[in-house]
Amino acid sequence: MTRELSGIRDLADRFDVFILDQFGVLHDGTAPYPGAVETLVQLKQAGKQTLLLSNSGKRSAPNEVRLEKLGFVPGSWNHFLSSGEVAWQSLHRSLGDGRTVRCLLVARDGDRSAVEGLPLTLVDNGADADIVLLAASEGDRFDLDHYRRLLEPAAARGVVCLCTNPDKIMLTSVGPRFGAGRIAELYVELGGPLTWIGKPFAEIYAAALKLLGNPDRARVVCVGDSIEHDIAGGRGAGLSTALVTTGILETATAVERQQLYAEHGATPDFLLRAFLW
């Protein structure tokens, strides 16, 4: 049974460690949600440990820089872990044998931070790729047919695709658009092999808990706006979960939320209107 709470302070009475989503909880991609900056600071002042866990294909450091540019207070969170960071570390370990690996990087705005420091040679099309790294979507600029044409030659050759941003919907300045997770589904539809890295999958939660010092899971709560990723992922890791109705659920009715709970087999322990103290 989901319990409705008035604010984050009610969770602070119950939990010591907070695993927080960023997009849709702290900000909408362009600005912080009202009160989010102050609430993050209040959690810190209350002695709570916070880890920001994001399905961002970028590494952790660029994400933290972006948060500061949006107006979040440096040091008001303890750790940041992105799916892009988990993927980078995994590739760094596996590509140390001197091979030349050609990579088709699907990113946003020409960003290359997901592969900087890795022994990869970037290529422009799937026909030349040894690996596909799907880090972000430009669904606000291109349609799915653009990605179909780009990826079909790689999928036809059985090239492995790593999706480091499983979100199927993303928030943009022009409204919700299809995310990298939807492009990853397209790759599977084209017959290509796919590996998911990020929420709701177990690897990123294991990395997060290790970064937090492996705390008592009964004292950890995950806060997010996605039932499919944040709530299902947290519950799969044996953690309590709290759903905020900002972000991708901003216009969803209570009935629609219930349908999503059933669809993804994940019901949150708590429900909050927003990330507010």
C-alpha positions, 0 to 999 in steps of 0.5 A: 500500500502506497503511503502519501507524504507531505514532503521529504522531511517525512522520509528523513524521519525514516531513512539515513541514505537517499538515492535520488534521481535528477531529471524529473525530481531535482530539475526538468533539464533546464531549471531546478524545480521550485524548492529542490535546491533548498531541499537537497541542502536540508537533507545534507544539514539533517546529516543524511547521505545522498547519492544522485543516481542518473540514467545519463550517458555522460560520466558523473563529473560532467553531470555534477558541473551541469547541476552547479550551472543550474544553481544547485549548491556544490557539496549538497550531495555526497556522491553522483553516479551515472549509467555513463560512468558505470559503462565507462569504467566497464569499458576501461577495464575490458579494452586494455588489451591494445585492440583497435575498436571502432565505435559508433557513438550515439550522443547529444549535441556532439558530446564525446565525454562518454568515450574520452580516455577510452581506446576507441576510434569513433566512426560515423555509421553502423557499417564501420562499427565494432561496437555501438554506444548509445548514450543519448537521444536527440529525439527533439531533432530527429525521428526514429527513422533517422536512427533506423538508418544509422543503426540498421547496418550494425544490427544486421552484422550483429554488432553489440550495442551498449545502451547507457541511458535506458530512459524511454522518455526524456524531458526537453525544452520542447516537451517530452520526446523519445529517449535513448531507451526507445532507440535501444528497443529499435536496435533490438527490433532490427535484430541487434544484440543489446546490453542495458546499463543503468536503472532499473538494472542490478549493476548500477544499484550494486555500484551505488551501494558500494559507493555508499559503503554498503549501508543497511538497505532498510535505511535506504530510500530511492526517490524518482519520477519513473515507475519503470526505472526508479521504482522497479529498480529500487525495489529490485535492489531490495530498497524502499521507494518514493515516487514524485509526481513531477517529471514524466508523471506530471500529467498522469492521473491516479488511475494511470499511475495504478496502471503503470504500477501493474504494468511494471510490477512495481508499486512505490512505498511512498508518494510525494507531490514533489521533491520539497521539504 
